[in-house]
Amino acid sequence: MTTTAVNNMTTTALNNMTAVPPLTPNITVEALETNVSRAECGTQQLCVAEPAVCDPSATGSCFFLAATQQSGSNFDFSISGESDGYIAATLSPDTTVGDNDTTYVCANNNGSVRFFSTVLNNGELVPTELNVNSVRGRVNGRRIQCTFSATLPSPTTRTTGFAISLSDGPFNATSGDLGSPTTRFRSPVVDLTNVNATVNNQITTTTTATTAAPTTTANHGITFHQSLTQALLITVGALGLAML
């Protein structure tokens, strides 16, 4: 009975994922009237942020993404961050981010938002048509915010698990060129439908671990240099007394 129930639940979930048609592409940007907020994090939407508890509606640096399932593979997204060029959210089905992975880009186009649907491949953003619509955006100083609806990439895999990356980079408003992104947040693979998930920034952990060692080595070098100097001064002083 247990096996039958699990199989039925799995079959129903997979059917729901494929029964809903993908969204019709339309990346025309309308005005976003209110700030992106974390008010529904953990109850209605999955949220990731750097710093972890930052509020995109408040002052201060905050890279933020929220995801809410509409139905099947269709999700509503909100992203926010600080940049003079663009902010971007990348979804990867595995932890190898940047291998032709779907990336949504919101750029500061002289005070208004220009939206790009792209793939991130080998550190470069390549514009491509994705199933995205209902785009809204706003720019306030360096803060860029966007909301949009999107069909998750690779819907034939029937999964809602993705590694999430948030990044920023330069944007040339004249030519429309997107520069290479700098990653500010990177998660492990997480189920976007699990609004209660706690998602940590793997970049923060890695940076902390790799920057501790050089500081310790530098301190040992200074201590050794000071000891050697003191020894030489003592020797010179002893020789001077002997000559007297």
MOJO-V246638 format. One record per backbone hydrogen bond with DSSP energy under -1.0 kcal/mol. CO is the residue of the C=O (numbers start at 1). NH is the residue of the N-H. E is the energy in kcal/mol with one decimal. If there is no record, write none. Layout:
[[CO;NH;E] [CO;NH;E]]
This chain:
[[1;5;-2.4] [2;6;-2.4] [3;7;-2.4] [4;8;-2.4] [5;9;-2.4] [6;10;-2.6] [7;11;-2.6] [8;12;-2.4] [9;13;-2.4] [10;14;-2.4] [11;15;-2.3] [12;16;-2.3] [13;17;-1.7] [14;18;-1.5] [15;19;-1.9] [30;137;-2.2] [38;41;-1.7] [40;43;-1.7] [40;44;-2.7] [40;45;-1.8] [45;42;-2.3] [46;67;-2.4] [48;65;-2.4] [50;63;-2.5] [51;54;-1.6] [55;58;-1.8] [63;50;-2.2] [64;80;-2.1] [65;48;-2.4] [66;78;-2.0] [67;46;-2.4] [68;76;-3.2] [71;74;-2.4] [73;152;-3.1] [74;70;-2.7] [74;71;-1.2] [75;150;-2.7] [76;68;-2.5] [77;148;-2.2] [78;66;-2.4] [79;146;-2.4] [80;64;-2.7] [81;144;-3.1] [85;108;-3.4] [86;169;-1.7] [87;106;-2.7] [88;167;-2.2] [89;104;-2.8] [90;165;-2.1] [92;163;-3.4] [95;97;-1.5] [98;122;-2.3] [101;120;-3.1] [102;91;-2.6] [103;118;-2.7] [104;89;-2.3] [105;116;-2.6] [106;87;-2.4] [107;109;-1.0] [107;114;-2.1] [108;110;-1.1] [112;109;-3.8] [114;107;-2.9] [116;105;-2.7] [117;128;-2.8] [118;103;-2.8] [119;126;-2.8] [120;101;-2.1] [121;124;-1.4] [124;121;-2.8] [126;119;-1.9] [130;132;-1.9] [131;151;-2.3] [132;26;-3.2] [133;149;-2.8] [135;30;-2.3] [136;147;-2.4] [137;32;-1.8] [138;145;-2.4] [140;143;-2.1] [142;83;-2.9] [143;140;-2.6] [144;81;-1.8] [145;138;-2.1] [146;79;-2.7] [147;136;-2.7] [148;77;-3.4] [149;133;-2.2] [150;75;-2.9] [154;157;-2.0] [155;158;-1.6] [160;192;-2.7] [162;190;-2.5] [163;92;-2.4] [164;187;-2.4] [165;90;-2.7] [166;184;-3.2] [166;185;-1.9] [167;88;-2.4] [168;182;-3.2] [169;86;-2.4] [170;179;-3.1] [172;176;-3.0] [177;172;-2.4] [182;168;-1.8] [185;166;-2.1] [186;202;-3.0] [190;162;-2.4] [191;194;-1.7] [193;195;-1.3] [194;197;-1.6] [201;205;-1.2] [202;206;-1.9] [203;207;-2.5] [204;208;-2.0] [205;209;-1.8] [206;210;-1.7] [207;211;-1.3] [212;216;-1.3] [213;217;-2.1] [214;218;-2.2] [215;219;-1.7] [216;220;-1.8] [217;221;-1.9] [218;222;-1.9] [219;223;-2.2] [220;224;-2.3] [221;225;-2.0] [222;226;-2.3] [223;227;-2.1] [224;228;-2.2] [225;229;-2.0] [226;230;-2.1] [227;231;-2.0] [228;232;-1.9] [229;233;-2.1] [230;234;-2.0] [231;235;-2.0] [232;236;-2.5] [233;237;-2.2] [234;238;-2.1] [235;239;-2.2] [236;240;-2.0] [237;241;-1.8] [238;242;-1.9] [239;243;-1.9] [240;244;-1.3]]
